Amino acid sequence: MKELRLVAKGSAFSFMGDATNYFLSYVFVFIASHLLGASYLGAFYWALSISSLLGEFADCGTGQGLIYFGPRFEAEKGENRSLSLFRFVLFFTLRNAILLGLLLFIAAPFVAGFFNKPELTWLLRAFSIALPLGLFWPVAYKYFVARFKIVEGILYGDILRPVLRVSFLLLFVFLGLKSFALVGTEIFVGASLMAVGLVLIFKLWGKDFVAGKLTFPEKRSLLAYSIPFVPLNMARGERVTIIIVSYFMAVAQIGVFGVVLKVAALSQVILTGMNFVFRPMVSKLYAEKNMKTLNSIYKSITRWTFILTIPLSYLFIFYPASILSLFGNNFSPGATALTIISLGFLFEYGTSATQVIINMTGRSWLSLLNQAVFFAVIAVFGIWLIPVYGMLGAAIAVSLAFVAINIVRLVQAYKIVGFTPYSLYLFKPVIAAITGGIVLSFVFPIGIVLPLIKLLMLVLGFLVIYVLMLLFLKIDPEDWKLLIAAKRKLIRHSSIT
């Protein structure tokens, strides 16, 4: 099927860029956890969450506007006529970021006091400097995407940025600047990406970058389209969750919990990659009222998301202490929290692309409502559970929020398209995982902390049994098409690079 092959090829390409970015982001956390510890990480997560939320207000959703209006300007006005749009968004965002950074600098003592962390006032003020510097690359990255400069976008956003983050972190640590290392990394990475980005922009488009201006109606149309994305963008990632739980938790606990969230979300790269091309495909097929093909792809995406995420979920649920021990002994108290949150994420993978169905059929307002419900559940259960159970209470609150919101999305998606993403085939990966888990539990008992070598043996053994069982139980013919198309894409890309 042509649509399935297109999903596979686009997903494979997206996966390669995302995988590089994800891998280096985990390297960053691994280095920080070992060389700095949970307290430094917790303070960093807390301040970064506040700063990055302000960044969404500075952007006002205009990054999404770039992706939408950029191609239209090029098609309607001619080549490079969208550069005036890019320049407006860039300066609009940076001006707002400077103003918000100044407000954060002034209000830092009050914000830190509200969260019972007055000793971290200086850190918020340092992040007020990092705020405008850190917003250049997201705008440039989105414009590269809008102009189909995919190679430049991946090299700039998915590879250079995480490489610089790891490099600057190591530099500051080895210079003995531990308290400054994490926020210093954000400041210097932002400045470096601004310099590199400007060079790249002028190399690609030269003096055209400074030519032309947007008319007032064009600015108004851009902002009218973009501003509704602000609450949706704010809801991305774990920052709102971190801010909610940080009111009740000390910085060391925030550090451990932040790593738990980061580890539990590892499988998200698979879901993101699978949905990359599925998004426009949903829009196209839904507009064409081709529900038969949409139903088939919806189920295939769900099957492959579930197949690919189960192995990681298995490790996080049954061997959490072994996984967290990779980040240092101080993170072992988060083992139970990792199990609980991973169960919540497994529920999300099991409902697969319901969010895409909602967004790409014109119900983006439902996504906003759903995110509000998600954070409301965390806040309500967090207020009730965290003061009593600490990190465990925070984990329960987050996991319950995942379960609640995904049930809601599943019902909403069913009402929109009239079918669910499920098929009887989903029992096959479940059976394969249970078989692998039971067999290996005799060799690697559940509940003990495994050293790295044994952990790698466990991973290898599980994958072998899991894959053999899937082959024995037989893969769906349509899924074979997805797998073969993805393999060809990877081979072709490897030969080019």
TIFIVO-376590 format. One record per residue: z, y, x of N, C-alpha, C, O in turn; residue in three letters. Coordinates in steps of 0.02 Angstrom, whole numbers, plus 50000, padded with zeros to 5 digits. Layout:
<sites>
ZYXZYXZYXZYXala;...
</sites>
This chain:
<sites>
500004994050042500005000050000500005006250044500415006850090met;499535010950029499445016850072500075021150075500265023550128lys;500395022150017500995026450016501565023550058501915027150092glu;501645016850055502165013650094502035014550169502495015850208leu;501395013750189501235014650260501365021850282501605022950338arg;501215026650239501335033550257502085035050264502285038550310leu;502485032150219503215032950224503455030050290503865033150325val;503205024150308503425020750369503245024850431503655025750476ala;502615027250433502395030950493502775037450501503015039050556lys;502835041250446503205047550451503935046450466504235050250505gly;504235041350436504935039850449505055037850521505555039750551ser;504585034050550504665031850619504645037850666505035038150713ala;504185042550653504145048450696504765052750690505035055150740phe;504985053850628505595057650617506195054250649506635057450679ser;506205047650644506775043850671506825044750747507385045250773phe;506265044950782506285045650855506605052250876507015052450922met;506405057650842506705064150859507435064450839507855066650878gly;507585062150779508275062250756508725057650798509295059350812asp;508455051850817508845047050856509045050050923509615049050946ala;508585053650955508745056851019509305061951009509785062151048thr;509235066050958509735071250944510405068050927510925070250953asn;510395062950885511015059550866511345056350927511945056950937tyr;510945052850967511215049351025511575054251071512135053051093phe;511245059851087511545064651133512145068251102512595070251137leu;512145068951035512735071951003513335067351009513905069751015ser;513225060751008513775056051017513985055651090514575054651106tyr;513505056551135513685057051206514135063151217514625062751254val;513975068651184514375074651189515095073351166515575075251200phe;515165070151107515835068651081516195063751127516795064451138val;515835058851153516135053851198516415057251261516975055851281phe;516035061751290516255065351350516855069751333517355069751369ile;516805073551278517345078051259517985074251244518535076551262ala;517925068551210518525064751193518885062051254519495061951257ser;518505059951305518805057251365519055062551413519585061851443his;518685067951421518855073051470519305078551443519645081951482leu;519315079451377519705084851347520265082351302520825084951303leu;520125077251261520635074451217520575076951146520175081251130gly;520995074051102520955075151030521135082351011520845085150965ala;521615085351045521835092151027521285097251038521165101450994ser;520955097051095520405101651108519835100551059519535105351033tyr;519685094251045519155092750998519325095150927518905097950892leu;519945094150907520165096350841520105103950833519865106350782gly;520335107650883520285114950880519555117050876519375121650840ala;519135113650915518415115150916518095113850848517735118050822phe;518225107950819517945106250754518135111350701517725113450660tyr;518765113350702519015118050652518675124850658518415127450609trp;518665127650718518365134250728517605134050718517315138750689ala;517285128750741516565128150732516375127550658515875130350637leu;516785124150619516645123450548516655130250513516225131650472ser;517145134250530517195140950500516605145250522516295148650481ile;516455145250587515915149250614515235147150584514835151450566ser;515105140650580514455138350556514355139750482513795140750459ser;514905139850443514845141750373514645149150367514245150950324leu;514935153350410514725160350410513985160950430513635165350406leu;513765156450473513065156350493512605155250434512045157850433gly;512815151250385512405150150326512335156550285511815157750255glu;512865160550282512815166950248512355171750286511985175550255phe;512375171450352511935175750392511205173950380510775178350376ala;511065167550374510375165150364510135166550293509545167850281asp;510595166250244510435167250173509895162550148509525164250101cys;509825156750179509325151850157508625153450178508155149950158gly;508525158650219507845160650238507495155650283506885155750290thr;507885151150314507565145750352507145141350306506595139350324gly;507405139950246507025136150197506415140350173505885137650160gln;506525146850169505975151250150505415151150201504825151550183gly;505585150650265505085150150317504645143950307504035144350312leu;504965138250294504595132050285504145132350224503605129450224ile;504365135950172503975136350110503415141650116502835140150100tyr;503585147650139503095153050140502645153050202502085155650200phe;502885150150258502485150150319501795147150309501295150550323gly;501745140950286501075138050274500665141850223500055142250229pro;500995144850173500625148650122500315154850153499745156550138arg;500695158350195500425164350228499825162550270499325166150271phe;499875156850307499325154850350498705153150308498145154850328glu;498795149950252498235147950209497915153850173497305154250166ala;498335158550151498085164050110497875170050150497415173650130glu;498195171350208498065177450246497685176350311497375180950337lys;497695170150336497355168750398497835166650453498445167250445gly;497555164150508497955161450563498415166750594498205172450606glu;499035164650605499555168750637499795174550594500185178750617asn;499575174850531499815180350488500515178950462500825183350431arg;500775173050474501465171550454501965173750506502575173250495ser;501725176150564502195178250616502625184250595503195184850616leu;502355188550553502755194050527503335191450484503885194250485ser;503205186050448503735182750409504275179950456504865180950445leu;504065176650509504525173850558504955179250589505565178550595phe;504625184750609504995190250642505505193350595506065194950615arg;505315194150531505785197050483506395192550474506955194950476phe;506275186050465506825181350456507285181250517507895181050511val;506975181350575507365181050638507825187050644508425186350656leu;507555193050635507965199150643508455199950585509015202450594phe;508255197850526508705198050468509315193650481509875195750469phe;509195187650505509735182950519510185185350575510805185050569thr;509895187950629510295190150686510715196250668511285196850690leu;510435200950630510825206750609511425204650567511985206850579arg;511305200250519511855197750478512375194150520512975194850508asn;512145190150569512605186350611513045190950653513635189550663ala;512755196350678513155201150717513695204350674514265205050695ile;513515206250613514005209250567514555204250548515145206050549leu;514365198150532514855193050514515285191050574515875189750567leu;514975190950633515355189550694515885194850706516445193250726gly;515705201050693516195206550701516765205850651517345206850668leu;516595204050589517115203050538517575197250557518175197650548leu;517275191750584517685186050605518145188050662518725185850665leu;517895192150708518315194350765518915198250739519475197350764phe;518795202650690519345206750663519825202550621520435203350625ile;519545198150581519965194250534520255187950565520625184350531ala;520105186450627520325180150659521075178950652521265173250635ala;521515183950664522245182550657522435180350587522875176150578pro;522125183350536522285181650466522035174650448522385170850415phe;521425173050470521135166450456521545161050490521715155950459val;521705162050554522095157150591522795156350561523055150750558ala;523085161850538523745161550507523735157750442524195153950427gly;523205158750402523145155250338523125147750348523415143950308phe;522795145450401522745138250415523315135750459523295130150485phe;523835139850467524425137950507524245136450579524535131950610asn;523765140250605523555139250675523475145950710522935147450737lys;524005150050711523945156750741523775156550816523495161350843pro;523955151050849523815150450920523065149850935522855150350993glu;522665148750883521945147950893521545154250874520945153950864leu;521895159850869521545166150854521015167650906520455169750888thr;521175166550969520695167951023520065163751017519515166051034trp;520145157550992519575153150986519095155650931518485155450940leu;519375157850875518945160650823518575166850849517995167850832leu;518915170850889518575176750916518025174850966517515178250969arg;518135169551003517615167251048517005164751008516435165951027ala;517135161450952516585159050910516225164850875515645164150856phe;516565170450867516225176250838515675178850884515185181750862ser;515765177650949515245179350998514685174250996514095175951002ile;514885167850988514375162450987513945162650925513385160150925ala;514205165650870513865165450806513155168050808512695164350790leu;513025174250829512325176650830511895173050880511295172050869pro;512185171050937511795167550988511565160750962511005158550978leu;511975157450922511825150750899511335150450841511115145050822gly;511145156250813510705156250755509975157450772509545157350728leu;509825158750836509125159750854508735153250849508195153150818phe;509005147950878508615141650880508485138650812507945135850803trp;508945138850763508775135950698508185139450664507765136250633pro;508155146150672507595149850642506945147950677506445146450644val;506955147950743506345146150781506135139050766505545137650758ala;506615134550762506475127450750506115126550682505635122850677tyr;506375130050631506065129350565505365132350564504925129850528lys;505255137750602504585140550604504095135850639503515135250618tyr;504325132550692503905127550725503695122150675503115119950674phe;504175120050633504025114950583503515117650532503035114250514val;503625123950511503175126950462502455127650488501975127350450ala;502395128550555501725129250585501475122650612500965122450648arg;501815117150596501615110450617501605109650693501215105750720phe;502025113550728502115112750799502665107450810503215108950832lys;502495101250792502995095950790503255094250859503855093450869ile;502805093750908503015092150976503485097451003504015095951031val;503285103850995503705109251019504375109350983504905110451014glu;504365108050918504985107950879505455102450902506055103650909gly;505185096550914505615090950936505885092251006506475091151019ile;505455094551051505685095851120506205101351121506695100951159leu;506115106451080506555112251079507215110851043507755112151069tyr;507155108150982507755107250941508105100650948508725100250948gly;507715095250955508005088550955508165085851024508545081051031asp;507875088851075507985086251143508315091451188508845090151217ile;508015097351195508285102351241508995104451222509435104751265leu;509105105851158509775108251137510325103251153510815105151186arg;510275096851132510815092251149510885090951223511445089851247pro;510335091151261510385090351333510775096151364511205095051406val;510635102251342511005108051367511745107751348512175109551388leu;511895105351288512585104851266512985100151311513545101751332arg;512695094351326513035089551370513105092551440513635091851472val;512585095751465512585098451533513105103951541513485103951590ser;513125108751494513605114251500514315111751491514775114151524phe;514415106851446515095104051437515345101151503515905102651524leu;514945097051536515145094151600515275099551652515745099051690leu;514855104651653514935110051702515605113551693515965114551741leu;515775115451631516395119051619517005114651634517505117051660phe;516965108351616517535103851630517645103151704518215103551728val;517115102151742517195101251814517365107651850517595107451908phe;517265113451818517485119751845518225121151829518505126151850leu;518525116551791519225117151773519365121651713519935123651702gly;518845123251674518925127751616518965123651551518555124551506leu;519465119351547519495114751491519585118251424519255116551375lys;520025123251420520145126551357519535130451333519445131551273ser;519105132451380518515136351364517885132051359517365134451337phe;517935125751379517335121551388516915120851325516305121751328ala;517235119351269516845118051208516535124351178515945124351162leu;516935129551171516645135651143516175138951194515675142051175val;516335138351259515885140951310515215137551308514695140651319gly;515225131051294514595127351287514175130151231513575131151239thr;514485131651174514115134451117513815141251135513245142751117glu;514195145451170513945152051189513355151551237512845154751226ile;513435147651289512905147251340512295143451316511725145051335phe;512395138351274511825134851245511435139551200510815139651201val;511785143451159511455148251115511045153251154510475154751136gly;511335156051208510975160951249510375157751283509845160851287ala;510455151651308509905148151342509325146751294508745147651312ser;509485144351234508965142851186508615149151161508025148951145leu;508975154651160508645160951142508135162951195507575164951178met;508325162251258507865163951313507255159251313506685161551317ala;507385152851308506835147951308506395148851247505785148451251val;506715150051190506335150951128505865156951131505295156551108gly;506105162451158505675168451164505075167051209504515169051195leu;505205163651265504655161851311504145157451275503545158551281val;504385152551238503945147951203503545151451148502955150151139leu;503875156051113503545159751059502975163951087502415163951060ile;503105167551142502585171851170502045167651204501465169951209phe;502215161751227501705157351255501235154751201500635154151212lys;501515153251143501115150551088500715155951052500135154851034leu;501025161851041500705166750997500615173651029500315178050999trp;500885174651089500775180851125500975187051086501485187151052gly;500555192251092500715198651060500685198450984500935202950951lys;500375193250957500355192650884501055192250853501155193850795asp;501545190050894502225189450869502505196150846502895196450799phe;502305201650878502575208250861502105212250816502235218150802val;501565209150793501075212650751501215211550677501435206150657ala;501085216650637501135215950565501845216550538502335215450574gly;501885218350474502535219050440502485215950370501945215650340lys;503055213750346503085211450277503125217250229503455222250244leu;502795216750173502865221850121503525220750084503835215350089thr;503735225750047504365225150009504325219449958504805215649953phe;503775218749920503735213049874503775206349909504055201549882pro;503495205849970503525199550007504245198050029504465192350025glu;504605203150051505305202250069505715200150008506145195650012lys;505575203349952505945201749891505805194549869506265190949850arg;505175192449873505005185549854505335180549901505585175349879ser;505345182049966505665177650014506405176849999506655171249998leu;506755182349988507475182049976507635178849909508125175149902leu;507215180249858507325177249792507265169649795507635166049762ala;506805167249836506725160049844507285157049887507515151549873tyr;507505160749938507945157949990508675157849971509025152949985ser;508915163149939509645163849928509945157949889510515156049905ile;509605155049839509905149249805510055143349851510435138849832pro;509745143149911509875137649957510535138449994510765133650026phe;510845144349991511455145550030512005140450014512255137250060val;512195139549951512725134549937512525127449956512945123549978pro;511875125749948511655119049967511705118150043511925112850066leu;511515123250081511555122750154512285122550177512445119150225asn;512715126150143513425126150161513725119150153514195117350189met;513455115350107513735108750092513535103450142513805097950141ala;513055104950186512815099950234513345098350286513735102750305arg;513355092150309513795090150363514515089350341514675089050282gly;514955089150392515665087950378516095094150381516705093750376glu;515775100050389516185105950403516645107950346517225109750358arg;516405107650283516845109350227517415104350222517985106150208val;517255097950234517775092850234518295094350288518895093850275thr;518065096150348518525097750403518965103650384519565103550396ile;518665108850354519055114750335519585113050283520145115350287ile;519395108950234519875107050182520475103350211521045105050199ile;520325098150251520875094050277521265097650332521845096050344val;520955102550366521295105850422521875110250398522305111950438ser;521885111850334522445115750307523085111850313523625114750320tyr;523045105150309523635100850308523765097350374524305094650384phe;523275097250420523325093050479523365097150543523085102550548met;523725094450593523765097550658523105096550695522705092250676ala;522995100550748522345100350782522195093550812521615091450813val;522705090050838522575083350867522335078550813521885074550825ala;522635078850754522415074650698521705076450676521305072150660gln;521555082950676520875085150659520375082350709519825080350690ile;520565082250773520135079450824519975072150812519395070050816gly;520485068250797520385061150783519965060250720519505056250718val;520145064050667519795063450604519065065650611518615062750579phe;518945070850651518255073050663517835067750695517255066850677gly;518115064150743517765058650776517645052950726517115049950726val;518135051550684518055046350633517475048050587517055043750573val;517435054250564516885056450522516215055850558515715053750529leu;516225057750621515605057450661515365050250670514765048850663lys;515825045850684515645038750694515405035750628514895032350626val;515785036950574515605034050509514925036250486514575032650450ala;514725042350506514085045050483513495043050528512935045450517ala;513615038650576513085036750623512465034150588511895035650608leu;512565030150536511995027150500511585032350462511045030750437ser;511845038450456511475043650420510785044950451510325046850415gln;510715043850516510065044950548509545040250518508955042150513val;509755034350497509285029650466509075032250397508485032250380ile;509565034450358509425037050291508985043250295508525044150255leu;509135047650344508735053750353508015052150371507555055050343thr;507935047450418507265045650439506865042550382506275044050373gly;507175038050344506835034750289506625039650234506105038850202met;507035044850225506905049650171506435055250192506225059250150asn;506265055650257505885061350283505225062150246505065067650223phe;504835056850241504195057150207504265055150133503835056750093val;504815051650116504925049750047504995055950003504805055849944phe;505255061550030505355067549991504705070249961504645070749900arg;504205072050003503585074449973503225069049932502865070549885pro;503315062649951503005057249914503275056949842502895055849795met;503925058049834504225058249767503915063849726503725062949669val;503875069749757503595075549723502885074249700502695075849644ser;502485071249744501785069749728501715064649672501355065749623lys;502065059049679501995053649630502295055649563502025053649510leu;502835059449564503135061649501502675066449464502615066249403tyr;502355070949503501875075649472501285071949443501015073949391ala;501075066649476500515062549452500715057649398500295054249368glu;501375057349384501655052549336501485045349354501395041049310lys;501445044049419501305037349445501975033849455502195032749512asn;502295031949401502975029349405503005022249433503505020249462met;502465018549424502455011749451502505011749527502905008149556lys;502095016049560502115016549633502785019449655503075017149704thr;503025024549620503665027649637504235022549633504665022349677leu;504225018449582504725013249573504715008449632505235006549659asn;504115006449653504045001649708504305004549774504665001249810ser;504115010849788504335014049851505095015249849505435014149899ile;505345017449793506065018749784506465012449801506965012849836tyr;506255006749776506595000549790506514998449863506994995849893lys;505924999449891505814997549962506245001750008506534999250056ser;506275008349995506695012750035507415010650032507765010550083ile;507645008849972508335006549964508465000150002508984999450035thr;508004995449997508084989050032508144990150107508594987450140arg;507694994250135507704995150208508284999350231508564998250286trp;508485004250191509085008050208509695003450211510095003850258thr;509754999150162510314994450158510284989450216510794988050248phe;509694986750229509614981850283509814984850350510164981550389ile;509594990950364509704993950429510414996750439510644997350495leu;510744998450384511415001450391511984996350388512534997750411thr;511854990450360512384985450355512694983450422513304982950426ile;512294982350475512604980350539513114985350565513654983350587pro;512964991850562513444996950584514044997150538514614997650561leu;513914996650473514474996750426514944990750439515554991450434ser;514654985050455515054979150470515524980450529516124978750526tyr;515264983450582515684984950640516224989950624516804989050643leu;516054995250588516535000550574517084998250525517655000650530phe;516914993750480517404991550430517874986250459518474986450445ile;517614981550498518014975950521518274976650593518754973250612phe;517964980950633518184981750703518254989250720518004991450771tyr;518594993050678518635000350689519015002250752518825006950786pro;519554998550767519945000250827519534999250890519605003050937ala;519114994050891518694992750949518184998450958518045000451014ser;517905000950903517425006350906517755012750931517495016150975ile;518325014550902518655020750920518955020550990519045025751022leu;519095014551015519355013951084518845016351135519025018051191ser;518215016451116517695019051161517795026451176517565028951227leu;518135029951130518245037051139518925038551171519085044451183phe;519305033451186519955034351219520525031751176520455030951115gly;521085030351208521655027351173521955032051120522255029651072asn;521865038551129522165043351082521835043151013522095046050965asn;521265039751008520895039750945521015033350904520755032850848phe;521395028650930521535022450894521905023450828521825019350783ser;522325028750820522655029750755522165030950698522355030650639pro;521535032250714521045033450661520695027150637520225027650598gly;520905021250660520555014950644520525013650569519995012350541ala;521095014050536521105012750464520695017950426520355016350377thr;520735024150449520335029450417519585028050424519205029350378ala;519385025350482518675023750492518455018250444517905018650416leu;518865013250434518705007950386518605010750316518125009050281thr;519065014950295519045017750227518435022150217518085021550167ile;518295026550265517725031150258517075027350263516585029050230ile;517045022150305516435018050311516275014450246515685013550230ser;516785012450209516675009550143516345014550096515905012850057leu;516575020850101516265026050061515545027250080515115028050036gly;515395027350145514715028250168514275022350148513695023250130phe;514555016250149514175010450128513965011150056513415009050037leu;514395014050015514215015249946513635020249942513205019549899phe;513635025149986513085030049987512425026750007511905028049976glu;512445022350057511835018950078511595014250023510985013150015tyr;512055011549985511865007049931511525010449874511135007349837gly;511645017049865511295020849814510685024349842510285027049804thr;510605024149907509995026149942509755033049925510115037949935ser;509135033549900508775039949896508855043449829508415047249810ala;509405042349794509495045749730509495053349738509235056949694thr;509765055849793509775063049806509055065749811508915071149787gln;508625061949844507925063949851507585064149783507205068849768val;507705059249741507425059049674507625065349635507215068449601ile;508255067249641508505073149605508175079549631507935083549591ile;508155080349697507895086549726507145087349715506905092649695asn;506765081949727506045082449729505725081749660505115081649654met;506125081249608505865081549540506065088149506506045088749445thr;506265093049548506395099749523507095100849496507205105849462gly;507575096449512508265097349488508735099249544509285096649548arg;508535103849587508955105649644509625108549622510115108149658ser;509645111549563510275114249538510785108649527511385109749533trp;510535102549512510995096949506511315095149573511895093149576leu;510925095949627511205094649694511775099349710512275097349739ser;511685105649690512225110449700512845108549660513405108849686leu;512745106549599513305104449557513645098249586514255097749587leu;513235093549610513505087449639513925088849701514465085949710asn;513685093349744514065095049804514725098349785515235097249818gln;514715102549734515335105649711515835100349688516435100849702ala;515585095349651516015089849629516285085949689516875084149691val;515845084649737516045080949797516635084249832517135081049848phe;516575090749845517105094249881517715095349837518285095649862phe;517615095749771518185096449726518605090049727519225090349726ala;518275084249729518635077949733519035077549798519625075549797val;518725079549854519085079549918519685084149915520225082349937ile;519585090149887520135095049885520705092549841521285092949861ala;520545089949781521065087749735521465081949764522075082049766val;521105076749787521455070949815521775072649883522285069749902phe;521465077349920521745079349984522425082849974522895081450010gly;522455087349926523095090849911523635085849891524225086749907ile;523435080649857523915075649833524105070649888524685068949895trp;523615068349927523735062749972523895064650045524295061350077leu;523575070050070523665071550141524385073250159524635070850210ile;524735077350120525435078850138525875072550142526365072550179pro;525685067350105526095061250104525855056150155526255053250191val;525195055150158524915049750200524535052250261524275048250300tyr;524485058750271524155061550330523415059750333523045060550284gly;523205057450391522505055850402522245050450354521675050750332met;522665045650339522475040350292522325043350223521855041250190leu;522725048150202522605051550138521945055350139521585055450089gly;521785058650195521155062150201520565057350196520065058850164ala;520635051450227520105046450225519995043950154519425043050132ala;520545042750119520485040450049520135045650006519705044049965ile;520325051950017520025057449978519265057849990518885058549943ala;519065057350053518355057750070517975051750041517425052550014val;518265045750048517925039750024517855039849948517335037949922ser;518375041949913518345042549840517805047549819517465046549769leu;517735052949858517225057849843516525054849850516095056149809ala;516415050749902515775047349910515625042749851515075042649825phe;516125038949831516025034249775515855038149711515385036449676val;516255043349697516165047049634515475050449632515125049949582ala;515285053849687514665057649685514055053149683513545054949654ile;514095047349714513515042849714513435039349647512875037649628asn;513975038149612513915035549544513575040849500513125039249460ile;513785047049508513485052449470512735053049486512325053649440val;512555052949551511845053549571511435047749543510865048649521arg;511715041749545511355035849521511185036649447510625035149426leu;511665038849408511545039949336511025045349325510585044749284val;511095050849363510625056449355509915054249373509445055849336gln;509835050749429509165048449450508865043749398508265043949385ala;509275039449369509035034749318508775038549257508265036749228tyr;509135043649238508925047549180508275051349193507885052549148lys;508155053049257507555056849274506945052349276506425053949247ile;506985046549311506395042349321506385036049279505865032949271val;506965034149251506975028349206507055021649239506975016549207gly;507215021549303507345015249338507835016349395507935021949417phe;508125010849419508615011149473508285008949538507735006249537thr;508615010049596508335007949659508475000649677508344998549733pro;508744996749630508994990149647508504984549628508114985049581tyr;508554979349668508184973149655508624967349678509094968349716ser;508464961449655508854955549675508824954349750509254950949779leu;508314957049783508234956049855508844958749894508984956349948tyr;509204963749865509774966749900510314961649915510734962749959leu;510324956049878510824950849892510694947549959511154944849990phe;510064947649982509894944250044510244947350105510554943650143lys;510204954050116510574956850173511334955950167511684955350217pro;511574956050104512294954950094512484947850116512984946950151val;512094942950095512224935950115512164935150191512564931750222ile;511644938350220511554937950293512144940950330512374938150380ala;512394946650306512954949950339513604945850332513984945150380ala;513714943150273514314939050262514294932850306514804930950336ile;513714929650311513644923750354513794925450426514184921950459thr;513484930850451513604932850521514334934650533514614932850584gly;514624938150485515324940150493515804934250494516264934150535gly;515694929350451516134923450448516074919450513516584917450541ile;515464918250535515354914350596515694917750656516044914450695val;515584924150664515844927650723516594928950720516904930050772leu;516884928750660517614929950656518014924450691518584925550710ser;517714918550698518054913150734518064914450810518514912150845phe;517574918050834517524919550906517844926250922518174927050973val;517754931150877518034937850887518474939450826518234942450778phe;519104937650828519554938550770519574945850747519624950450787pro;519544946650682519584953350652520284956250662520784952750654ile;520314962550680520964965850688521174966950759521644970750772gly;520854963550808521034964550877520564969650908520004970650885ile;520794972950962520384977750998519984974051051520274971151097val;519334974351046518904970751093518714975251151518544981151141leu;518724972651212518464976551268517714977451261517394974151220pro;517424981951300516724983851292516254977851295515804977251254leu;516364973451344515914967651352515914963251290515394961151266ile;516514961851265516564957551206516284961151144515994957951100lys;516374967751141516094971451085515334971051085515024970251033leu;515034971651144514304970951150514084963951132513564963051100leu;514474958951151514304951951133514344951051057513924947651028met;514844954251026514914953950954514304957050920514014954250873leu;514104962950944513534966450915512904962150921512534961250872val;512784959450980512194955350992512194949050949511694947250918leu;512774945750946512834939650906512724940950832512384937150799gly;513004946450807512914948050736512184949550721511924947150671phe;511864953350764511154955150752510714948950751510254948450711leu;510844944350797510444938250800510514934250735510024932250705val;511144933050715511264929150654510984932850593510694929850548ile;511094939350591510874943550534510114943250526509864942250470tyr;509754944250581509024944250578508754937350560508304936650519val;509044932050591508824925250576508934923550502508524920250471leu;509494925650476509644924350405509154928150359508934925450308met;508994934350377508514938150338507824934750338507494934450286leu;507624932350396506984928850401506994922350361506514920550328leu;507554918850364507634912550327507594913850251507294909950214phe;507914919350230507924921050159507274924350136507164925250076leu;506844926050184506174928950173506204936450154506574938550110lys;505784940250190505724947450179505204948750125504694945350123ile;505334953550083504874955350030504184957350059504174960750110asp;503624955250029502954956850056502834964250067502534966250116pro;503074968450020502984975650027503384978350086503174983050119glu;503964975350098504374977450155504044975450221504134978950271asp;503674969950222503304968050282502794973650298502694975250357trp;502484976450248502004981850259502344987950291502084991050337lys;502934989550266503324994950296503474993550369503394997850412leu;503714987350383503914985450450503324985650498503384988250553leu;502754982850478502164982650521501894989650535501714991250592ile;501874993950483501635000750493502095004650540501855008450582ala;502755003850533503225007250577503145004850649503165008850696ala;503034998250658502944995450725502314998450758502335000350817lys;501774998850721501155001650749501255008950768500995011150820arg;501615012650727501745019650742502135020350807501975024550849lys;502655016250815503075016650875502665014850937502735018150989leu;502245009550932501845007550989501345013051008501255014451067ile;501025016050958500535021250972500875027351003500605030351049arg;501465029150977501815034851005502035033451077501995037951119his;502265027351091502485025551159501895025951208501985028051265ser;501295023751186500725023951230500505031051246500235032351300ser;500615035651198500435042651209500915045951257500715049751301ile;501575044551248502075047651290502135044251357502545046351399thr;
</sites>
